[in-house]
Amino acid sequence: MTGIQPGLTVRGFGHHELPVADWLCTCGRHERTRGRRAVIELTTRARVQPCPHTTPAASGRAAA
């Protein structure tokens, strides 16, 4: 996959559609959520810099 920039994309809010959010992290991890509550939750925790998946705190949580 080339040419796609890391970031958060949200579609469907306010258009009588099912909201959808895509988050592409700088580490390459992709996450998609659907539904108002799930999209809001993702927008509150999504970060592009620094990567939350490769920080020492993230690896410590995974090991616990």
Biopython code that builds the backbone (N, CA, C, O; Angstrom):
import numpy as np
from Bio.PDB.StructureBuilder import StructureBuilder

atoms = [
    (1, "MET", "N", (0.850, -1.161, 0.000)),
    (1, "MET", "CA", (0.000, 0.000, 0.000)),
    (1, "MET", "C", (0.902, 1.233, 0.000)),
    (1, "MET", "O", (1.707, 1.401, 0.916)),
    (2, "THR", "N", (0.786, 2.079, -0.989)),
    (2, "THR", "CA", (1.615, 3.271, -1.070)),
    (2, "THR", "C", (0.742, 4.492, -1.300)),
    (2, "THR", "O", (-0.362, 4.392, -1.834)),
    (3, "GLY", "N", (1.251, 5.640, -0.891)),
    (3, "GLY", "CA", (0.555, 6.892, -1.131)),
    (3, "GLY", "C", (-0.521, 7.243, -0.123)),
    (3, "GLY", "O", (-1.138, 8.302, -0.234)),
    (4, "ILE", "N", (-0.761, 6.401, 0.842)),
    (4, "ILE", "CA", (-1.774, 6.690, 1.853)),
    (4, "ILE", "C", (-1.066, 7.259, 3.083)),
    (4, "ILE", "O", (-0.144, 6.646, 3.621)),
    (5, "GLN", "N", (-1.504, 8.418, 3.510)),
    (5, "GLN", "CA", (-0.893, 9.104, 4.635)),
    (5, "GLN", "C", (-1.549, 8.685, 5.951)),
    (5, "GLN", "O", (-2.762, 8.483, 5.996)),
    (6, "PRO", "N", (-0.763, 8.553, 7.020)),
    (6, "PRO", "CA", (-1.342, 8.266, 8.333)),
    (6, "PRO", "C", (-2.296, 9.383, 8.750)),
    (6, "PRO", "O", (-2.097, 10.549, 8.408)),
    (7, "GLY", "N", (-3.314, 9.010, 9.481)),
    (7, "GLY", "CA", (-4.265, 9.990, 9.969)),
    (7, "GLY", "C", (-5.608, 9.360, 10.271)),
    (7, "GLY", "O", (-5.778, 8.142, 10.209)),
    (8, "LEU", "N", (-6.553, 10.216, 10.598)),
    (8, "LEU", "CA", (-7.901, 9.797, 10.963)),
    (8, "LEU", "C", (-8.884, 10.387, 9.961)),
    (8, "LEU", "O", (-8.859, 11.588, 9.690)),
    (9, "THR", "N", (-9.744, 9.542, 9.414)),
    (9, "THR", "CA", (-10.773, 9.972, 8.475)),
    (9, "THR", "C", (-12.128, 9.566, 9.031)),
    (9, "THR", "O", (-12.335, 8.407, 9.390)),
    (10, "VAL", "N", (-13.056, 10.526, 9.104)),
    (10, "VAL", "CA", (-14.406, 10.268, 9.611)),
    (10, "VAL", "C", (-15.394, 10.647, 8.519)),
    (10, "VAL", "O", (-15.296, 11.717, 7.917)),
    (11, "ARG", "N", (-16.343, 9.761, 8.272)),
    (11, "ARG", "CA", (-17.370, 10.002, 7.262)),
    (11, "ARG", "C", (-18.748, 9.682, 7.843)),
    (11, "ARG", "O", (-18.878, 8.827, 8.718)),
    (12, "GLY", "N", (-19.759, 10.367, 7.356)),
    (12, "GLY", "CA", (-21.130, 10.006, 7.660)),
    (12, "GLY", "C", (-21.801, 10.748, 8.797)),
    (12, "GLY", "O", (-23.001, 10.566, 8.999)),
    (13, "PHE", "N", (-21.094, 11.574, 9.549)),
    (13, "PHE", "CA", (-21.748, 12.329, 10.616)),
    (13, "PHE", "C", (-22.603, 13.434, 10.010)),
    (13, "PHE", "O", (-22.129, 14.181, 9.154)),
    (14, "GLY", "N", (-23.837, 13.546, 10.434)),
    (14, "GLY", "CA", (-24.709, 14.617, 10.008)),
    (14, "GLY", "C", (-25.341, 14.426, 8.639)),
    (14, "GLY", "O", (-25.943, 15.359, 8.109)),
    (15, "HIS", "N", (-25.221, 13.257, 8.063)),
    (15, "HIS", "CA", (-25.775, 13.025, 6.735)),
    (15, "HIS", "C", (-26.781, 11.881, 6.739)),
    (15, "HIS", "O", (-27.056, 11.296, 5.691)),
    (16, "HIS", "N", (-27.332, 11.556, 7.902)),
    (16, "HIS", "CA", (-28.278, 10.453, 8.046)),
    (16, "HIS", "C", (-27.685, 9.150, 7.522)),
    (16, "HIS", "O", (-28.384, 8.316, 6.946)),
    (17, "GLU", "N", (-26.388, 8.995, 7.734)),
    (17, "GLU", "CA", (-25.675, 7.784, 7.343)),
    (17, "GLU", "C", (-25.043, 7.174, 8.583)),
    (17, "GLU", "O", (-24.969, 7.815, 9.631)),
    (18, "LEU", "N", (-24.592, 5.944, 8.461)),
    (18, "LEU", "CA", (-23.856, 5.293, 9.524)),
    (18, "LEU", "C", (-22.448, 5.892, 9.560)),
    (18, "LEU", "O", (-21.710, 5.773, 8.582)),
    (19, "PRO", "N", (-22.058, 6.538, 10.675)),
    (19, "PRO", "CA", (-20.712, 7.090, 10.759)),
    (19, "PRO", "C", (-19.653, 5.985, 10.696)),
    (19, "PRO", "O", (-19.816, 4.916, 11.284)),
    (20, "VAL", "N", (-18.573, 6.265, 9.978)),
    (20, "VAL", "CA", (-17.467, 5.337, 9.826)),
    (20, "VAL", "C", (-16.179, 6.131, 10.015)),
    (20, "VAL", "O", (-16.042, 7.238, 9.494)),
    (21, "ALA", "N", (-15.240, 5.562, 10.761)),
    (21, "ALA", "CA", (-13.935, 6.203, 10.940)),
    (21, "ALA", "C", (-12.842, 5.204, 10.608)),
    (21, "ALA", "O", (-12.926, 4.030, 10.969)),
    (22, "ASP", "N", (-11.811, 5.683, 9.913)),
    (22, "ASP", "CA", (-10.619, 4.905, 9.613)),
    (22, "ASP", "C", (-9.427, 5.622, 10.221)),
    (22, "ASP", "O", (-9.253, 6.827, 10.037)),
    (23, "TRP", "N", (-8.606, 4.867, 10.950)),
    (23, "TRP", "CA", (-7.401, 5.409, 11.553)),
    (23, "TRP", "C", (-6.221, 4.602, 11.035)),
    (23, "TRP", "O", (-6.147, 3.389, 11.235)),
    (24, "LEU", "N", (-5.297, 5.291, 10.366)),
    (24, "LEU", "CA", (-4.055, 4.670, 9.927)),
    (24, "LEU", "C", (-2.939, 5.307, 10.729)),
    (24, "LEU", "O", (-2.687, 6.507, 10.613)),
    (25, "CYS", "N", (-2.269, 4.501, 11.545)),
    (25, "CYS", "CA", (-1.186, 4.972, 12.400)),
    (25, "CYS", "C", (0.115, 5.001, 11.599)),
    (25, "CYS", "O", (0.220, 4.365, 10.551)),
    (26, "THR", "N", (1.096, 5.737, 12.097)),
    (26, "THR", "CA", (2.395, 5.801, 11.428)),
    (26, "THR", "C", (3.099, 4.452, 11.428)),
    (26, "THR", "O", (3.971, 4.220, 10.590)),
    (27, "CYS", "N", (2.745, 3.557, 12.345)),
    (27, "CYS", "CA", (3.373, 2.233, 12.389)),
    (27, "CYS", "C", (2.747, 1.281, 11.367)),
    (27, "CYS", "O", (3.239, 0.170, 11.173)),
    (28, "GLY", "N", (1.659, 1.714, 10.711)),
    (28, "GLY", "CA", (1.002, 0.892, 9.704)),
    (28, "GLY", "C", (-0.262, 0.209, 10.187)),
    (28, "GLY", "O", (-0.967, -0.412, 9.392)),
    (29, "ARG", "N", (-0.563, 0.309, 11.466)),
    (29, "ARG", "CA", (-1.779, -0.310, 12.002)),
    (29, "ARG", "C", (-3.004, 0.449, 11.498)),
    (29, "ARG", "O", (-3.035, 1.680, 11.521)),
    (30, "HIS", "N", (-4.003, -0.287, 11.046)),
    (30, "HIS", "CA", (-5.245, 0.293, 10.553)),
    (30, "HIS", "C", (-6.394, -0.177, 11.433)),
    (30, "HIS", "O", (-6.474, -1.347, 11.807)),
    (31, "GLU", "N", (-7.273, 0.749, 11.753)),
    (31, "GLU", "CA", (-8.456, 0.403, 12.543)),
    (31, "GLU", "C", (-9.658, 1.106, 11.935)),
    (31, "GLU", "O", (-9.583, 2.287, 11.594)),
    (32, "ARG", "N", (-10.767, 0.388, 11.798)),
    (32, "ARG", "CA", (-12.013, 0.959, 11.277)),
    (32, "ARG", "C", (-13.109, 0.719, 12.295)),
    (32, "ARG", "O", (-13.236, -0.377, 12.841)),
    (33, "THR", "N", (-13.902, 1.751, 12.546)),
    (33, "THR", "CA", (-15.048, 1.614, 13.439)),
    (33, "THR", "C", (-16.294, 2.110, 12.716)),
    (33, "THR", "O", (-16.229, 2.940, 11.810)),
    (34, "ARG", "N", (-17.425, 1.573, 13.148)),
    (34, "ARG", "CA", (-18.721, 1.959, 12.583)),
    (34, "ARG", "C", (-19.679, 2.247, 13.727)),
    (34, "ARG", "O", (-19.661, 1.574, 14.758)),
    (35, "GLY", "N", (-20.509, 3.251, 13.531)),
    (35, "GLY", "CA", (-21.486, 3.627, 14.549)),
    (35, "GLY", "C", (-21.022, 4.849, 15.324)),
    (35, "GLY", "O", (-19.830, 5.039, 15.566)),
    (36, "ARG", "N", (-21.978, 5.661, 15.703)),
    (36, "ARG", "CA", (-21.683, 6.945, 16.357)),
    (36, "ARG", "C", (-20.809, 6.777, 17.601)),
    (36, "ARG", "O", (-19.787, 7.453, 17.726)),
    (37, "ARG", "N", (-21.186, 5.902, 18.511)),
    (37, "ARG", "CA", (-20.440, 5.734, 19.760)),
    (37, "ARG", "C", (-19.010, 5.258, 19.495)),
    (37, "ARG", "O", (-18.066, 5.777, 20.092)),
    (38, "ALA", "N", (-18.844, 4.273, 18.605)),
    (38, "ALA", "CA", (-17.517, 3.734, 18.306)),
    (38, "ALA", "C", (-16.631, 4.774, 17.623)),
    (38, "ALA", "O", (-15.433, 4.845, 17.898)),
    (39, "VAL", "N", (-17.215, 5.580, 16.732)),
    (39, "VAL", "CA", (-16.440, 6.614, 16.053)),
    (39, "VAL", "C", (-15.994, 7.682, 17.038)),
    (39, "VAL", "O", (-14.848, 8.127, 16.988)),
    (40, "ILE", "N", (-16.875, 8.095, 17.922)),
    (40, "ILE", "CA", (-16.501, 9.090, 18.939)),
    (40, "ILE", "C", (-15.380, 8.556, 19.822)),
    (40, "ILE", "O", (-14.435, 9.283, 20.128)),
    (41, "GLU", "N", (-15.474, 7.297, 20.233)),
    (41, "GLU", "CA", (-14.436, 6.697, 21.073)),
    (41, "GLU", "C", (-13.103, 6.657, 20.334)),
    (41, "GLU", "O", (-12.064, 6.949, 20.925)),
    (42, "LEU", "N", (-13.115, 6.305, 19.074)),
    (42, "LEU", "CA", (-11.873, 6.245, 18.305)),
    (42, "LEU", "C", (-11.264, 7.628, 18.136)),
    (42, "LEU", "O", (-10.045, 7.775, 18.225)),
    (43, "THR", "N", (-12.076, 8.636, 17.897)),
    (43, "THR", "CA", (-11.538, 9.979, 17.711)),
    (43, "THR", "C", (-10.905, 10.524, 18.980)),
    (43, "THR", "O", (-10.040, 11.396, 18.909)),
    (44, "THR", "N", (-11.320, 10.025, 20.142)),
    (44, "THR", "CA", (-10.716, 10.505, 21.390)),
    (44, "THR", "C", (-9.378, 9.835, 21.693)),
    (44, "THR", "O", (-8.581, 10.389, 22.449)),
    (45, "ARG", "N", (-9.112, 8.659, 21.124)),
    (45, "ARG", "CA", (-7.854, 7.974, 21.441)),
    (45, "ARG", "C", (-6.875, 7.868, 20.275)),
    (45, "ARG", "O", (-5.720, 7.495, 20.481)),
    (46, "ALA", "N", (-7.305, 8.184, 19.064)),
    (46, "ALA", "CA", (-6.428, 8.066, 17.897)),
    (46, "ALA", "C", (-5.338, 9.132, 17.935)),
    (46, "ALA", "O", (-5.611, 10.311, 18.163)),
    (47, "ARG", "N", (-4.114, 8.704, 17.712)),
    (47, "ARG", "CA", (-2.959, 9.595, 17.656)),
    (47, "ARG", "C", (-2.115, 9.201, 16.454)),
    (47, "ARG", "O", (-1.977, 8.018, 16.143)),
    (48, "VAL", "N", (-1.555, 10.190, 15.785)),
    (48, "VAL", "CA", (-0.669, 9.900, 14.672)),
    (48, "VAL", "C", (0.778, 9.997, 15.139)),
    (48, "VAL", "O", (1.589, 9.134, 14.802)),
    (49, "GLN", "N", (1.115, 11.011, 15.894)),
    (49, "GLN", "CA", (2.466, 11.186, 16.428)),
    (49, "GLN", "C", (2.351, 11.457, 17.911)),
    (49, "GLN", "O", (1.544, 12.316, 18.269)),
    (50, "PRO", "N", (3.052, 10.834, 18.781)),
    (50, "PRO", "CA", (3.832, 9.632, 18.552)),
    (50, "PRO", "C", (2.922, 8.411, 18.451)),
    (50, "PRO", "O", (1.776, 8.432, 18.901)),
    (51, "CYS", "N", (3.444, 7.371, 17.863)),
    (51, "CYS", "CA", (2.668, 6.148, 17.684)),
    (51, "CYS", "C", (2.341, 5.527, 19.045)),
    (51, "CYS", "O", (3.258, 5.230, 19.811)),
    (52, "PRO", "N", (1.059, 5.323, 19.366)),
    (52, "PRO", "CA", (0.698, 4.722, 20.653)),
    (52, "PRO", "C", (0.937, 3.221, 20.704)),
    (52, "PRO", "O", (0.846, 2.622, 21.775)),
    (53, "HIS", "N", (1.240, 2.601, 19.563)),
    (53, "HIS", "CA", (1.421, 1.152, 19.516)),
    (53, "HIS", "C", (2.859, 0.729, 19.764)),
    (53, "HIS", "O", (3.105, -0.435, 20.079)),
    (54, "THR", "N", (3.817, 1.639, 19.631)),
    (54, "THR", "CA", (5.224, 1.285, 19.775)),
    (54, "THR", "C", (5.903, 1.995, 20.936)),
    (54, "THR", "O", (7.114, 1.855, 21.111)),
    (55, "THR", "N", (5.156, 2.754, 21.735)),
    (55, "THR", "CA", (5.736, 3.426, 22.888)),
    (55, "THR", "C", (5.991, 2.416, 23.992)),
    (55, "THR", "O", (5.331, 1.378, 24.030)),
    (56, "PRO", "N", (6.928, 2.686, 24.890)),
    (56, "PRO", "CA", (7.193, 1.753, 25.995)),
    (56, "PRO", "C", (5.961, 1.459, 26.838)),
    (56, "PRO", "O", (5.803, 0.334, 27.313)),
    (57, "ALA", "N", (5.080, 2.441, 27.037)),
    (57, "ALA", "CA", (3.865, 2.215, 27.832)),
    (57, "ALA", "C", (2.950, 1.208, 27.147)),
    (57, "ALA", "O", (2.348, 0.362, 27.809)),
    (58, "ALA", "N", (2.845, 1.296, 25.820)),
    (58, "ALA", "CA", (1.972, 0.368, 25.086)),
    (58, "ALA", "C", (2.512, -1.049, 25.164)),
    (58, "ALA", "O", (1.743, -1.995, 25.334)),
    (59, "SER", "N", (3.819, -1.209, 25.044)),
    (59, "SER", "CA", (4.375, -2.550, 25.109)),
    (59, "SER", "C", (4.299, -3.110, 26.515)),
    (59, "SER", "O", (4.195, -4.325, 26.683)),
    (60, "GLY", "N", (4.347, -2.258, 27.531)),
    (60, "GLY", "CA", (4.195, -2.716, 28.909)),
    (60, "GLY", "C", (2.795, -3.207, 29.190)),
    (60, "GLY", "O", (2.606, -4.192, 29.903)),
    (61, "ARG", "N", (1.797, -2.514, 28.624)),
    (61, "ARG", "CA", (0.411, -2.951, 28.809)),
    (61, "ARG", "C", (0.174, -4.284, 28.124)),
    (61, "ARG", "O", (-0.540, -5.140, 28.646)),
    (62, "ALA", "N", (0.774, -4.458, 26.955)),
    (62, "ALA", "CA", (0.565, -5.709, 26.216)),
    (62, "ALA", "C", (1.184, -6.885, 26.957)),
    (62, "ALA", "O", (0.663, -7.999, 26.901)),
    (63, "ALA", "N", (2.289, -6.646, 27.648)),
    (63, "ALA", "CA", (2.976, -7.725, 28.355)),
    (63, "ALA", "C", (2.279, -8.086, 29.667)),
    (63, "ALA", "O", (2.419, -9.201, 30.171)),
    (64, "ALA", "N", (1.536, -7.141, 30.206)),
    (64, "ALA", "CA", (0.887, -7.361, 31.511)),
    (64, "ALA", "C", (-0.278, -8.297, 31.426)),
    (64, "ALA", "O", (-0.921, -8.576, 32.438)),
]
sb = StructureBuilder()
sb.init_structure("model")
sb.init_model(0)
sb.init_chain("A")
sb.init_seg("    ")
for serial, (resi, resn, name, xyz) in enumerate(atoms, 1):
    if name == "N":
        sb.init_residue(resn, " ", resi, " ")
    sb.init_atom(name, np.array(xyz, "f"), 0.0, 1.0, " ", f" {name:<3s}", serial, name[0])
structure = sb.get_structure()
